[in-house]
């Protein structure tokens, strides 16, 4: 009989990542993952569509956090202020005690081209959802797309720094710093554009 145990999904997730790190993603089977925590393949598939989803299934929760941040921004907020709100809200999705998990997960993804492609698709899907949320708040289509793409770029740059060896700062602090760098870049560009073409 298949056991439906509390916490089984998280146990499978932890076991899968440990196996992926130790012996490689391609070399790890669903049967091994399930067996390592005393469960069956059938139980695994109740939680995850396939072994990739162990690494990607929280995507909807992350997207919801970003969208909640966009919607929490004040009515008068500019597009990038909404993005700043989204980044701040989503940073709570990555507490410090999740940093080691995220480092290991990223190492598995980096070693597998198909997983890297899936990660890029995840970010593209996130950017599209953020752009749609911005448009729903009255941001013009092109500005919404630029702001959403900028936001996911800031997230990606900050996340890479957050999981770097020796990094101790929170994701929120790093995102704030990267946003500041983006603001400095856009200020310089605005000045150059105001001068007109050479």
C-alpha positions as CSV (number, residue, x, y, z in Angstrom):
1,X,0.0,0.0,0.0
2,X,1.3,3.5,-0.9
3,X,2.0,5.6,2.2
4,X,0.7,9.2,2.1
5,X,2.8,10.7,4.8
6,X,2.8,14.3,6.1
7,X,5.9,16.0,4.8
8,X,6.5,13.4,2.1
9,X,6.9,16.1,-0.6
10,X,9.6,17.9,1.3
11,X,11.4,14.7,2.1
12,X,11.4,13.7,-1.6
13,X,12.7,17.2,-2.5
14,X,15.6,17.0,-0.1
15,X,16.5,13.5,-1.0
16,X,16.4,14.3,-4.7
17,X,18.7,17.2,-4.4
18,X,21.1,15.2,-2.3
19,X,21.2,12.5,-5.0
20,X,21.5,15.1,-7.9
21,X,24.5,16.7,-6.2
22,X,26.2,13.4,-5.3
23,X,25.7,11.4,-8.6
24,X,24.3,13.8,-11.1
25,X,20.8,14.7,-12.3
26,X,20.7,12.4,-15.3
27,X,22.1,9.5,-13.4
28,X,19.4,9.7,-10.7
29,X,16.1,7.9,-11.1
30,X,12.7,8.6,-9.6
31,X,12.8,5.1,-8.1
32,X,16.1,5.9,-6.3
33,X,14.7,9.2,-4.9
34,X,11.5,7.6,-3.6
35,X,13.3,4.5,-2.2
36,X,15.9,6.7,-0.3
37,X,13.1,8.0,1.9
38,X,11.1,4.8,2.1
39,X,8.4,5.8,-0.4
40,X,7.3,4.5,-3.8
41,X,7.5,5.9,-7.3
42,X,3.8,6.3,-7.3
43,X,4.0,8.5,-4.2
44,X,6.7,10.6,-5.9
45,X,4.4,11.2,-8.9
46,X,1.6,12.4,-6.5
47,X,3.9,15.3,-5.7
48,X,5.9,16.0,-8.8
49,X,5.2,15.5,-12.5
50,X,8.8,14.4,-13.1
51,X,12.2,14.6,-11.5
52,X,12.8,18.1,-12.9
53,X,9.9,19.5,-11.0
54,X,11.6,18.7,-7.8
55,X,13.8,21.7,-8.7
56,X,11.1,23.9,-10.3
57,X,7.7,23.3,-8.7
58,X,7.9,26.3,-6.2
59,X,7.8,28.6,-9.3
60,X,4.1,29.4,-8.9
61,X,4.7,30.5,-5.3
62,X,7.6,32.8,-6.4
63,X,5.5,34.3,-9.1
64,X,2.7,34.9,-6.7
65,X,5.1,36.7,-4.4
66,X,6.3,39.0,-7.2
67,X,2.7,39.8,-8.2
68,X,1.7,40.5,-4.6
69,X,4.5,43.0,-4.5
70,X,3.4,44.7,-7.7
71,X,-0.2,45.0,-6.3
72,X,1.0,46.2,-2.9
73,X,2.8,49.2,-4.4
74,X,1.0,52.6,-3.8
75,X,-1.5,53.7,-6.5
76,X,0.9,56.5,-7.5
77,X,4.0,54.3,-7.8
78,X,6.1,54.5,-11.0
79,X,6.7,51.2,-12.8
80,X,10.2,50.7,-11.3
81,X,8.8,51.5,-7.9
82,X,6.3,48.7,-8.4
83,X,9.2,46.5,-9.4
84,X,11.1,47.5,-6.2
85,X,8.0,46.5,-4.2
86,X,7.8,43.1,-6.1
87,X,11.5,42.4,-5.4
88,X,11.1,43.2,-1.7
89,X,8.1,41.0,-1.4
90,X,9.7,38.1,-3.3
91,X,12.9,38.3,-1.2
92,X,11.0,36.9,1.7
93,X,10.7,33.7,-0.4
94,X,14.5,33.2,0.2
95,X,15.3,33.4,3.9
96,X,18.9,32.8,4.9
97,X,18.2,29.2,5.9
98,X,17.3,28.5,2.3
99,X,20.7,29.7,0.9
100,X,22.5,26.4,1.0
101,X,19.5,24.6,-0.7
102,X,19.6,27.3,-3.4
103,X,23.3,27.0,-3.9
104,X,23.0,23.2,-4.4
105,X,20.0,23.5,-6.6
106,X,21.9,26.1,-8.8
107,X,24.9,23.8,-9.1
108,X,22.7,21.0,-10.4
109,X,21.0,23.3,-12.9
110,X,24.4,24.8,-14.1
111,X,25.6,21.3,-14.8
112,X,22.7,20.3,-17.1
113,X,21.9,22.2,-20.3
114,X,18.2,21.1,-20.3
115,X,17.8,22.4,-16.7
116,X,19.4,25.7,-17.6
117,X,17.0,26.0,-20.4
118,X,14.1,25.3,-18.0
119,X,15.4,28.0,-15.7
120,X,15.5,30.6,-18.4
121,X,12.0,29.7,-19.4
122,X,11.0,30.1,-15.7
123,X,12.4,33.6,-15.7
124,X,10.8,34.5,-19.0
125,X,7.4,33.3,-17.7
126,X,7.9,35.3,-14.6
127,X,8.7,38.5,-16.6
128,X,5.6,38.0,-18.7
129,X,3.4,37.7,-15.6
130,X,4.9,40.8,-14.0
131,X,4.5,42.8,-17.2
132,X,0.8,41.7,-17.3
133,X,0.4,42.8,-13.7
134,X,1.9,46.2,-14.5
135,X,-0.3,46.7,-17.5
136,X,-3.3,45.8,-15.3
137,X,-2.2,48.7,-13.0
138,X,-2.2,51.1,-16.0
139,X,1.4,51.0,-17.1
140,X,1.8,51.3,-20.9
141,X,2.6,48.1,-22.7
142,X,6.2,48.9,-23.6
143,X,7.0,50.4,-20.3
144,X,5.5,47.4,-18.5
145,X,7.7,45.0,-20.5
146,X,10.9,47.0,-19.9
147,X,10.2,47.3,-16.2
148,X,9.3,43.6,-15.9
149,X,12.4,42.5,-17.8
150,X,14.5,44.8,-15.7
151,X,13.0,43.4,-12.5
152,X,13.8,39.8,-13.4
153,X,17.3,40.8,-14.4
154,X,17.8,42.5,-11.1
155,X,16.5,39.4,-9.4
156,X,18.8,37.1,-11.4
157,X,21.9,39.3,-10.7
158,X,21.1,39.6,-7.0
159,X,20.2,35.9,-6.6
160,X,23.6,34.9,-8.2
161,X,25.4,37.1,-5.7
162,X,23.2,35.8,-2.8
163,X,24.3,32.2,-3.4
164,X,27.9,33.0,-4.0
165,X,30.4,31.4,-1.6
166,X,31.0,33.5,1.5
167,X,28.0,35.9,0.9
168,X,26.2,36.7,4.1
169,X,23.9,39.6,3.1
170,X,20.2,39.0,2.7
171,X,18.7,38.7,-0.8
172,X,16.7,41.9,-0.1
173,X,19.8,43.9,0.7
174,X,21.5,42.7,-2.4
175,X,18.5,43.4,-4.6
176,X,18.4,47.0,-3.1
177,X,22.1,47.4,-4.1
178,X,21.5,46.1,-7.6
179,X,18.5,48.3,-8.1
180,X,20.6,51.3,-7.1
181,X,23.1,50.4,-9.8
182,X,20.3,50.1,-12.3
183,X,19.0,53.5,-11.2
184,X,22.5,55.0,-11.7
185,X,22.8,53.5,-15.1
186,X,19.4,54.8,-16.2
187,X,20.1,58.3,-14.8
188,X,23.3,58.5,-16.9
189,X,21.4,57.3,-20.0
190,X,18.6,59.9,-19.4
191,X,21.3,62.6,-19.2
192,X,22.8,61.5,-22.5
193,X,19.4,61.3,-24.2
194,X,18.6,64.8,-23.0
195,X,21.7,66.1,-24.8
196,X,20.3,64.6,-28.0
197,X,22.3,62.8,-30.8
198,X,25.9,63.8,-31.3
